[in-house]
Amino acid sequence: MYLTSESLPSYMLQRAVLQPQDVTRPGLMIIEMSRRNRNFKVLRSDHPGCFIKQASSSKLMTTRTLHREAEFYRQAQNTPQLAAFRAMVPELRDYDPVRHTLTLELLPDSQSISQLIMGKDDFRPDIAADLGEKLAHLHSSCPLENLPEATKALLPGQVSSSLKLICDGKAQPLLQSRLTDGNCIEKLQTILKNWRYEHLIHNDLKLDNVQICNALPDKSHDTGKEHHLRIVDWELVDIGDICWDLACVLISYIQLWALGCCETEDYPEIIDKVATEQPYLPPKVTSAIQAFYSSYISVAGRSAIEKDHLDDALRARLAVITYEMSFEKEELPTGAIFFADMLTKYCRKSLRNKYPSIIDQITRSAA
């Protein structure tokens, strides 16, 4: 049975997430915010709220990833080897394997980094640096050999299914043709073969999945900073390549900027700069990218990241974004064309081996 705003209070009573007095007390508010899953925010005026996620279908893949997320939260809360994650993931309140429903703590007055950037046009280098530092600590705490067996059993060790579909020629036809003509497919197939399975990673670390709040329900996790970060939506958590997590964050910053400029007439000129030594990102974007990457390297050490390997992860992330933007579309959206052209330029650069690395280029500002 799918939950609705009307049926949710009685369901929460059945699961003992709410008490009878909570339902009758003024201030209870339910906000539906469904996307890929059925999502609800449950707000209470004088108590911490909840975030409820229900799988939108009973398909095995959908329910399996929700189970993986719930079990990962449970292990993060109770397993000493995952202690570094405890302060960075939501607190699990309930998991219902019958109705495929997950109930988590709701951080007070929180928003994603994406919402902050889009609302204020402020890329907040201080928050980017904090994210880089915290991500480096998470990665360094969980190399494959340190993971408990119960965690290894939970994680399938799979590369992005979207990337596989592109390499197999199964993307949207216009996109597949564009990437084939741009000499991208062979490069992406090589990237796929060289994928590394060495650490526990989030696996979908876009800025939508990083929440900022000014106060924490659990003061034991207080860092003394004006803001606090939580990484959410761990459905795809896996054993994988740390450069993939880095690439997801870095491309997410570019994506938030590009979605505005790709609707203008200037974007072909910007794309042309990608394949040259000219920086093409505005200072507000590169300041955040620099802060994130420098902070990560200062914790992890320069030897933790090979630039050529990170460049390949950035190419792979661009490919996945173009796939997601064009999925089930008859025509290619402007954003998909933008990132497909960017990917094509970066793949040609790798063949010529003439220009600076991608990471070096995107950390330099345009004049």
PyMOL commands that set and color helices and strands:
alter all, ss='L'
color gray80, all
select helices_A, chain A and resi 8-14+20-24+60-78+80-86+113-120+125-141+144-146+149-154+161-167+173-181+184-193+207-209+219-221+242-261+267-274+283-300+302-304+307-326+334-352+358-362
alter helices_A, ss='H'
color red, helices_A
select strands_A, chain A and resi 29-32+38-44+47-54+92-96+101-106+111-112+199-201+210-213+228-231+238-240
alter strands_A, ss='S'
color yellow, strands_A
deselect
rebuild
show_as cartoon
